[in-house]
Amino acid sequence: MSIKSIFKTTVTATITGLAFASIGFGAAFASDLKAKSVVLVHGAFADASSWKHVTTILEKAGLDVIAVQNPLDTLSGDVAFTNRAIERAEKPVVLVGHSWGGVVITEAGIHDKVKSIVYVAAYAPNAGQNLFDAAALDRHPAPGIAALKKDAAGYFYLPDDAMKKYFAPDLPVAEATFMAASQGLINSKALGEPVTHTAWSEKPTFFAISGNDFMTPTALQHEFAKKMGATAREIDASHSIMVSQPQFVADLIIEAAK
């Protein structure tokens, strides 16, 4: 390969003082990976397609990826869907959750095939807590949460303007519009279901912090990361960090896979 070709296909990103190899070096460090698989769990008001760009990077790095399509009806149901994905995956597994997905992986991460856990702008409740407990809205008011609407069946959703303003303000308008159209509505009852286990207290944990988050406030994410003793990285991004900053998120998952 020519020097010109190398420069065209290789990018090196430095984040919080640490250099991470990017897509161009995928084949080079695949042998360094201890994990074989990554299971990605989306949050509320999103779906599995939100992991599209992250998935591409992880697969180029040599990891098998499963992006779970959770129904968002109950916590137990989402945990069951996630556990089925973990069962399909080749071990060892890195389990990743965004937003509400953090509640799911807190419970599902106790699976013995899971060796490390990555929270992405996510909630990390204690045992016995539900999402509302973990959100601590009295201390960390979230304008995006305040903008939620509920349909006649009791499912929460984000109106189009709120998706663009609070969930995905750093995305192109067309992409934010698609996210609003394809969002997964979450049953309000699911948000009141407590977790019974905390995988983060048993396994290596990592946290991708979004520095400009109107859904899961950045200060709250810092509290979660500190509580868990997580390896944390922060970047200036919205709640849609996995879409707007896929390389950053993928680099942290690869770090967990090592």
N, C-alpha and C positions, 0 to 999 in steps of 0.2 A: 504493500500500500504506500502511495506517495505521501510526502509531508503535507501536501495540499489536501489530500483526502483525509488524512488524520485530523487536520484542523477543522475540516468540514463536518466530521462525524463525532468529534469528541468535545465534550463540554465539562468544565470543572466548576462546581459551585461551592462557595465557602459560606457557611451559615454558622452564626454565633461562634466564630473562631475555629470551626472544625471543617475540614475539607471532606466532601463526600464524592465518590466516583459516580459519574452519571451514566446515561444510557450507553454511550459508546464503549464503556469498559465492562459491559454486562458479562460477556463471555470470560473476561479475565478474572473476575472475582467470584464467578459462580461456584468454583471449587472451594471457596472460603465459607460458603453458606452451610450452616449446620441444619437449618430448617429445610424441608422439602416443599412445603405448601404454605399458602396464605389463604385464610378465609376472611372475607371482607363483609362487614355487616353495616348496612345503611341505617340512617336514622329516620325519624318522622319527617314528612314533607319532602321526601326524596325517594329514590328507588335504587335498584342495583346499578342502573346506568350511570349514576353519579361517580362510580369507581372506574369508568371506562379508561381514562388517561392513566390513572395509577396502575391499573391492570396491565396495560401495554408495557410500562416501564418495568414492572416486576417480572413479567414473563421474559423480557429481554435479559433480565439479570439471572435467569435460570430457575425461577420459582414457578410452581404450578399454582394457579389462582382459582378460587371459587368465590363468586360474588353472590351472596345470599339474597333472595327476593322474599323478604319477610312480609307477612300479611298485616302486621300492625294491629291485630285485633286484641291480643292479650300478651302479657310478658311471657307467660308460660308457653304460648304458641310460638312466639318468636324464638325463644330458647330452644324449643323442639326443632324448628326449622334449621337453626344454626347448628344444633348437635348432629342433625342428619348430614349437613355439609361437612362437619368435622369428621364424621365417620367415613365419608367418601374420600376425603383427602389422604394423601400419603403422609405419614408422620415423619418427623416432628412438624408441628403446625404453629404458625404465628397467627393469632386471632386478633382481628382489628375491628374497632367499632367507632362509628361517627355519631355524635349527638345522642339521641335515644339508644343508638346501638351500643353506647357505653354501658347502659343499664343491662342490656342483653348479654354482653361479653363478661360483665362482672359475675353473672350467674353461670353462663355457659363455659367460661374459661377454666372451670375446675376439671373439665374433661382431661383425662390423662394423656391424650395425644397433643394437647396444647402445652407448649413449652415457654412461650412468651406472649405478652399481651400489649397491644398498642391502642391507646385512646387518641382519637382525632377530634379535637374540639368537642369532647364528649363528657357526659355525666358519669361520675364514679361514686355511686351510693355506698353507704355502709350497710352491713347486714341489718335487716329490719326496716330499711329506708325505701321509700318509693321515689319516683322522679321529683315529685313536688317537694319532698323533704330535702333531697339532694340539691335542688335548685336554689333553695334559700332566697326566695324572691324578696323577702323583707330586707335582706342585706344586699342583694344583687339584683335590683330591678332590671328586667330585660324588655326593651321596647318591642322586640319581635314577638315575645310571648304575649304581651299585652294586645298585640294586633291579631291574635288568632280568632277565628270564627268557628262556630260549631254548627253542624248540620242537624236536621231533624232526628237523625239516628244516633246522635251523640258523638260524631267523629269530628275532630279538629282539623282545620286546614288553614293555609295562609292565602289570603286574597292576592291577586296578581301584583298589586302595587306594593304590598308588604313583602312579597318574595323578592322583588327588585330592590326595595329599600333596606330591608333588614337581613334577609337570608343570603342574598347573592349580589350585593352592591358593586363588587369588583369584577363581575362577569359582564360580557357584552349583553346588550339588551335582548338580543335574539335568544341567547342561551338561557338567560334568566326567565324569559317568557316560556321557553320549553320546559324548564324545571317547574314552573307554576302549573303548567298544563299536565305534566306527568307525575306530579307529587303524590306520595302515598299518604292518605288520610289516616290518622291514628285514633283508635277508640279511646275516648276519655277515661274509660274504666281501666285501661292498661296503665295509664299514668299513675294510678293509685295502688298498683300492685307492688308490694315490697320484694326486694331480693332476699334470698335466704343464705347465700354464700357470697364471699368476696374473693374471687380468684386473684385479685391484685395483691392480696395479703400473703399469697403463697408462691407467686411466680414473678419472674422479672417483668417489669412494667415500663412502658415508654409512653410519652405524651407529646403529641403535636399540638402546640398552642396557637390559636389564631388570635393575632394581636389587635384585631378590630372587629370584635364579634358582638352582634346585637341580639343574638339568640341565647348563647351560653357565654355570659360575659367573661372577658379575658381574666379578670381578677379571680373569678370563681374557678376557672381552669387552673390557675396557679395554685389555688388552695387544694384542689384535687391532687395535682402533681406532687405537692409537698407532702400531703397526707400519705400518699402511697409510696413515697420515696422513689418516684419514677424518674427515669432519664428523660428530661424535658428539652424540647427545642421550640423556639417561638419565631414566627414570621408575621409580617404585616399582611394580614389576610382577613377576609370575612368568614362567616360560618361555613361557607362553601369552599373551604380551604382545599379539599381534595380535588375540586374542579379547577380552581384558580391557581393553585400551587401544587400540581401533582408530583413534580420532581421532589419538592421538599418532603411531602408526605411519604413518597416511595423510598426516599433515602433513609428515613427513620425506620420504616418497616424492614428495609434491608439490613440496617444496623441491628434490629431485633433478631433478624434471621441469622445473623452471624454469631 
